[in-house]
Amino acid sequence: MGKKHGKPLKREDGENILKLFKSKPEWEPTEVPWDSIRGLALARREDTLAIWISGSTSNSQLAQGVNAIAGIDVLTIETNPNIQKNESPGNAYHYILKKINNKDFPFLLLGPFDEGTIIPHWFDDKDLDVYKNME
């Protein structure tokens, strides 16, 4: 997927995302419940299998060409796979959170991207094994 437009977030919404990984080491992926990010309008809620988040407020990382303070991976079940393209039963979507200089909306959520996730965009069951070591 190409460059995505960002969704400006209010301070409260951005800080709620940051709280999800505050007690974890920097950039250590953590599984979070859907309800913790329900107001963000992320990809395909009804097909969501899992949501993983990581980040750091003091050590941003370059992602999709911007300095990200958080990354969110949304793992979904593909209910209508494209058989001609040999599409797998799962899709992973990546979002990034960036801090911006705006008093009313100090955060920008970018995505979905089909790269930047821990697993491939099109994934199957064996790809999910990587998450077993993170729980």
N, C-alpha and C positions, 0 to 999 in steps of 0.2 A: 504494500500500500504506500502511496506517496505521502507527501507532507500533509499533515492534518491541521485544521484550524483548532484553536484552543477554546475551551469553555472557561470563562472567568468564574472564579469561586470566591464567595464571601469569606472573610477571615474565619468565621466559625466552622465552615465546611472544610477549609484547608487544614485548620488546626485539629479537627476531628480525625482526618487522615493521618496526620503526624502522630497523634496519640496511639495509633494502632501499632506502631513499631518503636515507640519511645523507650520501652524497657528492654529492647533487644540490642545486640551489637550492631554497629553500622552495617547496613546493606545485607543483613541476614534475613532471608525470606521467611515469612511467617504467614500461616494460613489464617484468614479472618472470615467471620460469618457475613453473609450477604447483607444482613440488616445494618452492619457497621458502615456500609457505603451506599445504602439504598437511594439516597438523594442525588447521586451523581449521574444517573441515566447511562450506565455502562452497557456494553453490548450484550444482547440476548439473555436477559435475566431468566426467562422461563427454561432455558436450556443449560443454565450454569451448573457446572459440576463442582468447581472450587474457585476460590479467589486467594491469591498470594500477594503479599505486599512487602516491600523493603524500602529502606531509605536512610537518610541522614540529614539533619538540619545544618550540621556544621561541615560536612564533607560531600558536596554535590558531585555528581558524576555526569560526564558527557553522554547523553542519550538522544538519539534522533537529532543531533546537531544543537541541542540546548543543554544548559546546566540543570539537571534534574535533582530534586531533593527527595523524590520518591518514585518508585515504579510499582505498578499494579498489573498483575497478570490475571486475566479472567479466562478460565478453562471451561469450554462449553462442549456439549454433545452435539454432533452434527446429525440432525434428524433427516436430512435429505442430501446425502453425499453425492458428489458428481462422479459417477462410475467411470466416465470417459477419461477423467483426469486422475483416476485412481485415488480419489480423496479419502483420507482416513476418517474414522468415526469421531474424531475430536478436533476442535479448533481452539487455538490459544491466541488471545488478543492482549496486547501490551498497551498500557497507558502510562504517561509520565506526568508528574506534578512539578511545576516550576514556580518559584517565588518571583513576583514582579513588583514593580514600583507603582502601585495603585492603591490609594487609601481605602477605597470602598471594596475592591476586589483584588486582594494582594496575592492571590494564587491563580495559576493557569493550569488546567488539566488538558493535556494533549493526547490524541489517539482516537480510535484504536489503530494500532500498528500491528502488522503481522510478522514483525521481527523484533528482537529485543527480549523475548520471553526466554525462560530457562529451557523450555522444551520447544521442538519445532512447531510452527503454526499449525500444520496438519499432524496430529499425533495419534498414536494408538496406545493400548494398555501398557505395553512395555516401556514406553517413554515416561510414564508416570512414576516408575520406580525411583527416579531421582529425588522425588519428594519424600520418600520413606526415610531418608537420612536427615531430613530437616525437621521432623516432628519432635 
